[in-house]
């Protein structure tokens, strides 16, 4: 029975063996946080070499705290962290990039929420994935300045899916392996890519995907830089690309991240001027 009683106390994983230094430096992006106690915040950060980690910022909500402002949501900061028994403790923080322009724009800020939420949802703690860090930083930069941040979000979704091992197959039919022709094909979230018209019955839940939307998805996968230079996509193509990616992400995550619905809400309320 002892095992059952103590099952909920998770031993701390990795990084904590006795050879580890007591203090370490890392940079990181604040993905989310919640207030704890009188003046502390518990943060979830994504870092280049340590992956996702949780740490406590003590006293950060006091106006005199030197860390205040350097640990705001989505800020990229240099951190000095001390190992703690339960949670590591952020002892110093200094902003590298605050992505300031997005902080005064509700739509851009909601995109940042979405990016942070996707990273959090797709990653596990203490498993490094440097490209995920790099693409997250690049995306936050783009959505704070790009004329059409939506395309940067689509690009981020495609890159992140690929980096997590869910790169959709967009060139050959997932069932018969023939090259996909420029006709109306099907997109199957369950199978992870495209089915040719002859194999549509392999997944009856797979919806149609247009030639244009498929082309955009392929370009986002292989030719990201070029497509991000487009001023914007035709509205209906953009909406279709978004819908197919959303189905795939939701299938992968089983339930949609909260800010997907938040973005929907923004759109339906016509928040964009
Ligand atoms: Zn086929």
py3Dmol code that shows the C-alpha trace and the ligand (Angstrom):
import py3Dmol

protein = """\
ATOM      1  CA  UNK A   1       0.000   0.000   0.000  1.00  0.00           C
ATOM      2  CA  UNK A   2       2.944   2.315   0.582  1.00  0.00           C
ATOM      3  CA  UNK A   3       3.278   2.786  -3.154  1.00  0.00           C
ATOM      4  CA  UNK A   4      -0.312   3.953  -3.418  1.00  0.00           C
ATOM      5  CA  UNK A   5      -0.039   6.433  -0.585  1.00  0.00           C
ATOM      6  CA  UNK A   6       3.050   8.047  -2.023  1.00  0.00           C
ATOM      7  CA  UNK A   7       2.093   7.760  -5.659  1.00  0.00           C
ATOM      8  CA  UNK A   8       1.108  11.403  -5.862  1.00  0.00           C
ATOM      9  CA  UNK A   9       4.529  12.623  -4.745  1.00  0.00           C
ATOM     10  CA  UNK A  10       6.400  12.746  -7.982  1.00  0.00           C
ATOM     11  CA  UNK A  11      10.157  12.465  -7.652  1.00  0.00           C
ATOM     12  CA  UNK A  12      11.938  15.364  -9.324  1.00  0.00           C
ATOM     13  CA  UNK A  13      13.292  14.311 -12.659  1.00  0.00           C
ATOM     14  CA  UNK A  14      16.646  14.934 -14.324  1.00  0.00           C
ATOM     15  CA  UNK A  15      18.777  18.012 -13.631  1.00  0.00           C
ATOM     16  CA  UNK A  16      18.615  17.486  -9.913  1.00  0.00           C
ATOM     17  CA  UNK A  17      21.316  14.956  -9.199  1.00  0.00           C
ATOM     18  CA  UNK A  18      23.872  15.938  -6.609  1.00  0.00           C
ATOM     19  CA  UNK A  19      26.432  16.893  -9.262  1.00  0.00           C
ATOM     20  CA  UNK A  20      24.253  19.675 -10.649  1.00  0.00           C
ATOM     21  CA  UNK A  21      25.321  23.185  -9.722  1.00  0.00           C
ATOM     22  CA  UNK A  22      23.049  24.928  -7.237  1.00  0.00           C
ATOM     23  CA  UNK A  23      22.603  27.925  -9.474  1.00  0.00           C
ATOM     24  CA  UNK A  24      22.306  28.072 -13.254  1.00  0.00           C
ATOM     25  CA  UNK A  25      21.811  30.632 -15.983  1.00  0.00           C
ATOM     26  CA  UNK A  26      19.421  30.292 -18.869  1.00  0.00           C
ATOM     27  CA  UNK A  27      17.360  32.484 -21.068  1.00  0.00           C
ATOM     28  CA  UNK A  28      13.675  31.776 -21.354  1.00  0.00           C
ATOM     29  CA  UNK A  29      10.274  32.941 -22.537  1.00  0.00           C
ATOM     30  CA  UNK A  30       7.457  33.225 -20.026  1.00  0.00           C
ATOM     31  CA  UNK A  31       4.633  31.029 -21.339  1.00  0.00           C
ATOM     32  CA  UNK A  32       2.276  31.451 -18.435  1.00  0.00           C
ATOM     33  CA  UNK A  33       2.126  32.237 -14.755  1.00  0.00           C
ATOM     34  CA  UNK A  34      -0.127  32.446 -11.774  1.00  0.00           C
ATOM     35  CA  UNK A  35       0.020  34.361  -8.520  1.00  0.00           C
ATOM     36  CA  UNK A  36       1.153  32.417  -5.506  1.00  0.00           C
ATOM     37  CA  UNK A  37       1.117  33.511  -1.862  1.00  0.00           C
ATOM     38  CA  UNK A  38       1.331  37.198  -1.080  1.00  0.00           C
ATOM     39  CA  UNK A  39       3.777  38.429  -3.695  1.00  0.00           C
ATOM     40  CA  UNK A  40       5.135  35.457  -5.640  1.00  0.00           C
ATOM     41  CA  UNK A  41       4.346  34.065  -9.064  1.00  0.00           C
ATOM     42  CA  UNK A  42       4.839  30.547 -10.354  1.00  0.00           C
ATOM     43  CA  UNK A  43       5.932  30.672 -13.959  1.00  0.00           C
ATOM     44  CA  UNK A  44       6.109  28.211 -16.818  1.00  0.00           C
ATOM     45  CA  UNK A  45       9.054  29.071 -19.052  1.00  0.00           C
ATOM     46  CA  UNK A  46      10.398  27.701 -22.279  1.00  0.00           C
ATOM     47  CA  UNK A  47      14.197  27.681 -22.520  1.00  0.00           C
ATOM     48  CA  UNK A  48      16.689  26.819 -25.277  1.00  0.00           C
ATOM     49  CA  UNK A  49      18.639  24.061 -23.499  1.00  0.00           C
ATOM     50  CA  UNK A  50      16.342  22.910 -20.704  1.00  0.00           C
ATOM     51  CA  UNK A  51      13.042  22.897 -22.569  1.00  0.00           C
ATOM     52  CA  UNK A  52       9.977  23.731 -20.531  1.00  0.00           C
ATOM     53  CA  UNK A  53      10.460  24.430 -16.854  1.00  0.00           C
ATOM     54  CA  UNK A  54       8.461  25.729 -13.936  1.00  0.00           C
ATOM     55  CA  UNK A  55      10.005  28.108 -11.432  1.00  0.00           C
ATOM     56  CA  UNK A  56       8.930  30.498  -8.731  1.00  0.00           C
ATOM     57  CA  UNK A  57       9.642  34.224  -8.833  1.00  0.00           C
ATOM     58  CA  UNK A  58       9.550  35.329  -5.218  1.00  0.00           C
ATOM     59  CA  UNK A  59       8.316  38.794  -4.396  1.00  0.00           C
ATOM     60  CA  UNK A  60       7.855  39.649  -8.056  1.00  0.00           C
ATOM     61  CA  UNK A  61       4.476  41.285  -7.464  1.00  0.00           C
ATOM     62  CA  UNK A  62       5.959  43.845  -5.077  1.00  0.00           C
ATOM     63  CA  UNK A  63       6.356  47.216  -6.775  1.00  0.00           C
ATOM     64  CA  UNK A  64       9.960  47.444  -5.654  1.00  0.00           C
ATOM     65  CA  UNK A  65      10.936  44.030  -7.017  1.00  0.00           C
ATOM     66  CA  UNK A  66      13.902  44.236  -9.385  1.00  0.00           C
ATOM     67  CA  UNK A  67      12.504  41.286 -11.317  1.00  0.00           C
ATOM     68  CA  UNK A  68       9.139  42.964 -11.969  1.00  0.00           C
ATOM     69  CA  UNK A  69       8.614  43.707 -15.655  1.00  0.00           C
ATOM     70  CA  UNK A  70      11.330  41.254 -16.657  1.00  0.00           C
ATOM     71  CA  UNK A  71       9.060  38.279 -16.066  1.00  0.00           C
ATOM     72  CA  UNK A  72       5.877  39.486 -17.755  1.00  0.00           C
ATOM     73  CA  UNK A  73       4.055  37.068 -20.038  1.00  0.00           C
ATOM     74  CA  UNK A  74       5.865  36.343 -23.330  1.00  0.00           C
ATOM     75  CA  UNK A  75       8.968  38.307 -22.291  1.00  0.00           C
ATOM     76  CA  UNK A  76      12.296  36.789 -23.315  1.00  0.00           C
ATOM     77  CA  UNK A  77      14.727  37.211 -20.436  1.00  0.00           C
ATOM     78  CA  UNK A  78      18.102  36.181 -19.111  1.00  0.00           C
ATOM     79  CA  UNK A  79      17.583  34.346 -15.856  1.00  0.00           C
ATOM     80  CA  UNK A  80      19.627  33.301 -12.885  1.00  0.00           C
ATOM     81  CA  UNK A  81      17.940  30.335 -11.247  1.00  0.00           C
ATOM     82  CA  UNK A  82      18.634  28.537  -7.975  1.00  0.00           C
ATOM     83  CA  UNK A  83      17.622  24.941  -7.540  1.00  0.00           C
ATOM     84  CA  UNK A  84      14.892  24.532  -4.976  1.00  0.00           C
ATOM     85  CA  UNK A  85      13.481  21.482  -3.285  1.00  0.00           C
ATOM     86  CA  UNK A  86      10.093  21.629  -5.001  1.00  0.00           C
ATOM     87  CA  UNK A  87      10.493  24.387  -7.545  1.00  0.00           C
ATOM     88  CA  UNK A  88      13.525  26.201  -8.855  1.00  0.00           C
ATOM     89  CA  UNK A  89      13.718  29.843  -7.818  1.00  0.00           C
ATOM     90  CA  UNK A  90      14.335  32.728 -10.199  1.00  0.00           C
ATOM     91  CA  UNK A  91      16.764  35.003  -8.376  1.00  0.00           C
ATOM     92  CA  UNK A  92      17.508  37.475 -11.192  1.00  0.00           C
ATOM     93  CA  UNK A  93      15.823  38.351 -14.474  1.00  0.00           C
ATOM     94  CA  UNK A  94      16.743  40.790 -17.184  1.00  0.00           C
ATOM     95  CA  UNK A  95      14.719  41.405 -20.342  1.00  0.00           C
ATOM     96  CA  UNK A  96      16.302  40.524 -23.682  1.00  0.00           C
ATOM     97  CA  UNK A  97      13.184  41.198 -25.762  1.00  0.00           C
ATOM     98  CA  UNK A  98       9.788  42.393 -24.604  1.00  0.00           C
ATOM     99  CA  UNK A  99       8.058  42.358 -28.042  1.00  0.00           C
ATOM    100  CA  UNK A 100       6.627  45.729 -27.038  1.00  0.00           C
ATOM    101  CA  UNK A 101       4.439  46.507 -30.102  1.00  0.00           C
ATOM    102  CA  UNK A 102       2.167  43.528 -29.481  1.00  0.00           C
ATOM    103  CA  UNK A 103       1.413  44.634 -25.937  1.00  0.00           C
ATOM    104  CA  UNK A 104      -0.745  47.522 -27.085  1.00  0.00           C
ATOM    105  CA  UNK A 105      -2.710  45.511 -29.651  1.00  0.00           C
ATOM    106  CA  UNK A 106      -5.358  43.123 -28.376  1.00  0.00           C
ATOM    107  CA  UNK A 107      -5.341  40.948 -31.489  1.00  0.00           C
ATOM    108  CA  UNK A 108      -1.551  40.567 -31.558  1.00  0.00           C
ATOM    109  CA  UNK A 109      -1.555  39.871 -27.843  1.00  0.00           C
ATOM    110  CA  UNK A 110      -4.174  37.162 -28.258  1.00  0.00           C
ATOM    111  CA  UNK A 111      -1.970  35.578 -30.924  1.00  0.00           C
ATOM    112  CA  UNK A 112       0.896  35.582 -28.431  1.00  0.00           C
ATOM    113  CA  UNK A 113      -1.366  33.844 -25.907  1.00  0.00           C
ATOM    114  CA  UNK A 114      -2.154  31.257 -28.529  1.00  0.00           C
ATOM    115  CA  UNK A 115       1.525  30.671 -29.392  1.00  0.00           C
ATOM    116  CA  UNK A 116       2.426  30.262 -25.706  1.00  0.00           C
ATOM    117  CA  UNK A 117      -0.495  27.937 -25.165  1.00  0.00           C
ATOM    118  CA  UNK A 118       0.419  25.722 -28.112  1.00  0.00           C
ATOM    119  CA  UNK A 119       4.047  25.451 -26.940  1.00  0.00           C
ATOM    120  CA  UNK A 120       2.858  24.581 -23.457  1.00  0.00           C
ATOM    121  CA  UNK A 121       0.330  22.049 -24.734  1.00  0.00           C
ATOM    122  CA  UNK A 122       2.737  20.254 -27.078  1.00  0.00           C
ATOM    123  CA  UNK A 123       5.820  20.076 -24.842  1.00  0.00           C
ATOM    124  CA  UNK A 124       6.717  18.288 -21.627  1.00  0.00           C
ATOM    125  CA  UNK A 125       8.912  19.636 -18.850  1.00  0.00           C
ATOM    126  CA  UNK A 126      12.681  19.353 -19.018  1.00  0.00           C
ATOM    127  CA  UNK A 127      12.945  17.985 -22.510  1.00  0.00           C
ATOM    128  CA  UNK A 128      15.023  20.341 -24.617  1.00  0.00           C
ATOM    129  CA  UNK A 129      14.027  21.133 -28.186  1.00  0.00           C
ATOM    130  CA  UNK A 130      16.063  24.111 -29.348  1.00  0.00           C
ATOM    131  CA  UNK A 131      14.215  24.554 -32.679  1.00  0.00           C
ATOM    132  CA  UNK A 132      10.935  24.931 -30.752  1.00  0.00           C
ATOM    133  CA  UNK A 133      12.547  27.746 -28.772  1.00  0.00           C
ATOM    134  CA  UNK A 134      13.933  29.405 -31.880  1.00  0.00           C
ATOM    135  CA  UNK A 135      10.670  29.232 -33.815  1.00  0.00           C
ATOM    136  CA  UNK A 136       8.731  30.569 -30.813  1.00  0.00           C
ATOM    137  CA  UNK A 137      11.037  33.591 -30.528  1.00  0.00           C
ATOM    138  CA  UNK A 138      10.863  34.213 -34.276  1.00  0.00           C
ATOM    139  CA  UNK A 139       7.062  33.977 -34.205  1.00  0.00           C
ATOM    140  CA  UNK A 140       6.668  36.377 -31.284  1.00  0.00           C
ATOM    141  CA  UNK A 141       8.859  38.823 -33.189  1.00  0.00           C
ATOM    142  CA  UNK A 142       6.750  38.467 -36.314  1.00  0.00           C
ATOM    143  CA  UNK A 143       3.404  38.807 -34.629  1.00  0.00           C
ATOM    144  CA  UNK A 144       4.528  41.961 -32.867  1.00  0.00           C
ATOM    145  CA  UNK A 145       5.456  43.636 -36.155  1.00  0.00           C
ATOM    146  CA  UNK A 146       4.058  41.789 -39.199  1.00  0.00           C
ATOM    147  CA  UNK A 147       1.323  43.466 -41.173  1.00  0.00           C
ATOM    148  CA  UNK A 148      -0.705  40.257 -41.255  1.00  0.00           C
ATOM    149  CA  UNK A 149       0.193  38.262 -38.141  1.00  0.00           C
ATOM    150  CA  UNK A 150      -2.281  35.499 -39.053  1.00  0.00           C
ATOM    151  CA  UNK A 151       0.072  34.064 -41.661  1.00  0.00           C
ATOM    152  CA  UNK A 152       2.882  33.951 -39.085  1.00  0.00           C
ATOM    153  CA  UNK A 153       0.573  31.952 -36.849  1.00  0.00           C
ATOM    154  CA  UNK A 154      -0.193  29.440 -39.621  1.00  0.00           C
ATOM    155  CA  UNK A 155       3.526  29.121 -40.256  1.00  0.00           C
ATOM    156  CA  UNK A 156       4.181  28.575 -36.550  1.00  0.00           C
ATOM    157  CA  UNK A 157       1.521  25.855 -36.386  1.00  0.00           C
ATOM    158  CA  UNK A 158       3.076  24.005 -39.316  1.00  0.00           C
ATOM    159  CA  UNK A 159       6.619  24.339 -37.930  1.00  0.00           C
ATOM    160  CA  UNK A 160       5.611  23.268 -34.424  1.00  0.00           C
ATOM    161  CA  UNK A 161       3.690  20.226 -35.681  1.00  0.00           C
ATOM    162  CA  UNK A 162       6.777  19.198 -37.647  1.00  0.00           C
ATOM    163  CA  UNK A 163       9.131  19.718 -34.702  1.00  0.00           C
ATOM    164  CA  UNK A 164       6.924  17.621 -32.434  1.00  0.00           C
ATOM    165  CA  UNK A 165       6.938  14.733 -34.901  1.00  0.00           C
ATOM    166  CA  UNK A 166       3.523  15.396 -36.449  1.00  0.00           C
ATOM    167  CA  UNK A 167       4.618  16.767 -39.819  1.00  0.00           C
ATOM    168  CA  UNK A 168       1.577  16.271 -42.060  1.00  0.00           C
ATOM    169  CA  UNK A 169       2.097  14.317 -45.299  1.00  0.00           C
ATOM    170  CA  UNK A 170       1.039  16.704 -48.073  1.00  0.00           C
ATOM    171  CA  UNK A 171       2.652  15.242 -51.188  1.00  0.00           C
ATOM    172  CA  UNK A 172       1.640  11.579 -51.389  1.00  0.00           C
ATOM    173  CA  UNK A 173      -1.649   9.870 -50.605  1.00  0.00           C
ATOM    174  CA  UNK A 174      -1.470   8.342 -47.126  1.00  0.00           C
ATOM    175  CA  UNK A 175      -3.298   5.250 -48.309  1.00  0.00           C
ATOM    176  CA  UNK A 176      -2.078   4.358 -51.832  1.00  0.00           C
ATOM    177  CA  UNK A 177       1.143   6.431 -51.847  1.00  0.00           C
ATOM    178  CA  UNK A 178       0.548   7.962 -55.274  1.00  0.00           C
ATOM    179  CA  UNK A 179       1.576  11.564 -55.830  1.00  0.00           C
ATOM    180  CA  UNK A 180      -1.229  13.974 -54.956  1.00  0.00           C
ATOM    181  CA  UNK A 181      -2.718  15.617 -58.065  1.00  0.00           C
ATOM    182  CA  UNK A 182      -4.081  19.192 -58.219  1.00  0.00           C
ATOM    183  CA  UNK A 183      -7.706  18.150 -57.739  1.00  0.00           C
ATOM    184  CA  UNK A 184      -9.965  18.249 -54.696  1.00  0.00           C
ATOM    185  CA  UNK A 185      -8.291  15.861 -52.240  1.00  0.00           C
ATOM    186  CA  UNK A 186      -9.155  15.047 -48.631  1.00  0.00           C
ATOM    187  CA  UNK A 187      -7.359  16.044 -45.467  1.00  0.00           C
ATOM    188  CA  UNK A 188      -7.378  13.489 -42.675  1.00  0.00           C
ATOM    189  CA  UNK A 189      -6.404  14.742 -39.191  1.00  0.00           C
ATOM    190  CA  UNK A 190      -6.531  11.162 -37.936  1.00  0.00           C
ATOM    191  CA  UNK A 191      -4.108   9.823 -40.546  1.00  0.00           C
ATOM    192  CA  UNK A 192      -2.005  13.006 -40.562  1.00  0.00           C
ATOM    193  CA  UNK A 193      -2.181  14.283 -44.120  1.00  0.00           C
ATOM    194  CA  UNK A 194      -3.803  14.004 -47.517  1.00  0.00           C
ATOM    195  CA  UNK A 195      -5.848  11.249 -49.162  1.00  0.00           C
ATOM    196  CA  UNK A 196      -6.376  11.140 -52.924  1.00  0.00           C
ATOM    197  CA  UNK A 197     -10.010  11.124 -54.229  1.00  0.00           C
ATOM    198  CA  UNK A 198      -9.886   7.339 -54.803  1.00  0.00           C
ATOM    199  CA  UNK A 199      -8.893   6.700 -51.166  1.00  0.00           C
ATOM    200  CA  UNK A 200     -11.333   9.168 -49.588  1.00  0.00           C
ATOM    201  CA  UNK A 201     -13.257   6.319 -47.970  1.00  0.00           C
ATOM    202  CA  UNK A 202     -10.182   5.367 -45.884  1.00  0.00           C
ATOM    203  CA  UNK A 203     -11.208   8.065 -43.433  1.00  0.00           C
ATOM    204  CA  UNK A 204     -14.830   9.147 -43.751  1.00  0.00           C
ATOM    205  CA  UNK A 205     -14.192  12.018 -41.355  1.00  0.00           C
ATOM    206  CA  UNK A 206     -11.616  13.541 -43.738  1.00  0.00           C
ATOM    207  CA  UNK A 207     -12.935  16.770 -45.259  1.00  0.00           C
ATOM    208  CA  UNK A 208     -12.089  18.207 -48.678  1.00  0.00           C
ATOM    209  CA  UNK A 209      -8.991  20.321 -49.139  1.00  0.00           C
ATOM    210  CA  UNK A 210      -8.687  22.715 -52.085  1.00  0.00           C
ATOM    211  CA  UNK A 211      -5.707  22.887 -54.417  1.00  0.00           C
ATOM    212  CA  UNK A 212      -4.884  26.420 -53.189  1.00  0.00           C
ATOM    213  CA  UNK A 213      -5.025  25.532 -49.491  1.00  0.00           C
ATOM    214  CA  UNK A 214      -2.835  22.480 -50.054  1.00  0.00           C
ATOM    215  CA  UNK A 215      -0.330  24.619 -51.916  1.00  0.00           C
ATOM    216  CA  UNK A 216      -0.173  27.112 -49.044  1.00  0.00           C
ATOM    217  CA  UNK A 217       0.320  24.324 -46.508  1.00  0.00           C
ATOM    218  CA  UNK A 218       3.134  22.810 -48.578  1.00  0.00           C
ATOM    219  CA  UNK A 219       4.803  26.194 -48.861  1.00  0.00           C
ATOM    220  CA  UNK A 220       4.520  26.783 -45.135  1.00  0.00           C
ATOM    221  CA  UNK A 221       6.246  23.444 -44.643  1.00  0.00           C
ATOM    222  CA  UNK A 222       9.101  23.863 -47.105  1.00  0.00           C
ATOM    223  CA  UNK A 223       9.306  27.466 -48.195  1.00  0.00           C
ATOM    224  CA  UNK A 224       8.400  29.413 -45.090  1.00  0.00           C
ATOM    225  CA  UNK A 225      10.497  32.505 -45.815  1.00  0.00           C
ATOM    226  CA  UNK A 226       8.962  33.063 -49.235  1.00  0.00           C
ATOM    227  CA  UNK A 227       5.373  32.664 -48.153  1.00  0.00           C
ATOM    228  CA  UNK A 228       5.822  34.941 -45.168  1.00  0.00           C
ATOM    229  CA  UNK A 229       6.669  37.696 -47.596  1.00  0.00           C
ATOM    230  CA  UNK A 230       3.234  37.569 -49.127  1.00  0.00           C
ATOM    231  CA  UNK A 231       1.248  40.574 -47.910  1.00  0.00           C
ATOM    232  CA  UNK A 232      -1.710  38.304 -47.171  1.00  0.00           C
ATOM    233  CA  UNK A 233      -3.622  35.300 -48.462  1.00  0.00           C
ATOM    234  CA  UNK A 234      -6.992  35.495 -50.219  1.00  0.00           C
ATOM    235  CA  UNK A 235      -9.506  35.423 -47.380  1.00  0.00           C
ATOM    236  CA  UNK A 236     -11.164  32.105 -48.170  1.00  0.00           C
ATOM    237  CA  UNK A 237      -7.825  30.327 -48.681  1.00  0.00           C
ATOM    238  CA  UNK A 238      -6.551  31.695 -45.374  1.00  0.00           C
ATOM    239  CA  UNK A 239      -9.701  30.496 -43.640  1.00  0.00           C
ATOM    240  CA  UNK A 240      -9.430  27.040 -45.153  1.00  0.00           C
ATOM    241  CA  UNK A 241      -5.759  26.658 -44.218  1.00  0.00           C
ATOM    242  CA  UNK A 242      -6.585  27.768 -40.704  1.00  0.00           C
ATOM    243  CA  UNK A 243      -9.497  25.342 -40.418  1.00  0.00           C
ATOM    244  CA  UNK A 244      -7.503  22.316 -41.639  1.00  0.00           C
ATOM    245  CA  UNK A 245      -4.602  23.095 -39.284  1.00  0.00           C
ATOM    246  CA  UNK A 246      -6.992  23.647 -36.409  1.00  0.00           C
ATOM    247  CA  UNK A 247      -8.636  20.252 -36.962  1.00  0.00           C
ATOM    248  CA  UNK A 248      -5.248  18.593 -37.037  1.00  0.00           C
ATOM    249  CA  UNK A 249      -3.953  20.388 -33.931  1.00  0.00           C
ATOM    250  CA  UNK A 250      -7.145  19.662 -32.026  1.00  0.00           C
ATOM    251  CA  UNK A 251      -6.979  16.046 -33.047  1.00  0.00           C
ATOM    252  CA  UNK A 252      -3.372  15.878 -31.833  1.00  0.00           C
ATOM    253  CA  UNK A 253      -4.114  17.622 -28.569  1.00  0.00           C
ATOM    254  CA  UNK A 254      -7.481  15.894 -28.193  1.00  0.00           C
ATOM    255  CA  UNK A 255      -9.082  19.094 -27.062  1.00  0.00           C
ATOM    256  CA  UNK A 256      -8.568  22.562 -28.428  1.00  0.00           C
ATOM    257  CA  UNK A 257      -6.363  24.965 -26.528  1.00  0.00           C
ATOM    258  CA  UNK A 258      -8.382  27.636 -24.790  1.00  0.00           C
ATOM    259  CA  UNK A 259      -7.173  30.561 -26.855  1.00  0.00           C
ATOM    260  CA  UNK A 260      -8.338  28.913 -30.080  1.00  0.00           C
ATOM    261  CA  UNK A 261     -11.789  29.640 -28.783  1.00  0.00           C
ATOM    262  CA  UNK A 262     -10.686  33.062 -27.604  1.00  0.00           C
ATOM    263  CA  UNK A 263      -9.519  33.891 -31.130  1.00  0.00           C
ATOM    264  CA  UNK A 264     -12.815  32.634 -32.546  1.00  0.00           C
ATOM    265  CA  UNK A 265     -14.613  34.889 -30.121  1.00  0.00           C
ATOM    266  CA  UNK A 266     -12.549  37.896 -31.202  1.00  0.00           C
ATOM    267  CA  UNK A 267     -13.343  37.206 -34.819  1.00  0.00           C
ATOM    268  CA  UNK A 268     -17.070  36.756 -34.357  1.00  0.00           C
ATOM    269  CA  UNK A 269     -17.310  39.896 -32.263  1.00  0.00           C
ATOM    270  CA  UNK A 270     -15.542  41.730 -35.064  1.00  0.00           C
ATOM    271  CA  UNK A 271     -12.940  43.105 -32.675  1.00  0.00           C
ATOM    272  CA  UNK A 272     -10.620  43.876 -35.537  1.00  0.00           C
ATOM    273  CA  UNK A 273     -11.231  47.431 -36.744  1.00  0.00           C
TER     274      UNK A 273
END
"""
ligand_1 = """\
1
ZN
Zn -4.851 7.208 -52.615
"""
view = py3Dmol.view(width=600, height=400)
view.addModel(protein, "pdb")
view.setStyle({"model": 0}, {"cartoon": {"style": "trace"}})
view.addModel(ligand_1, "xyz")
view.setStyle({"model": 1}, {"stick": {}})
view.zoomTo()
view.show()
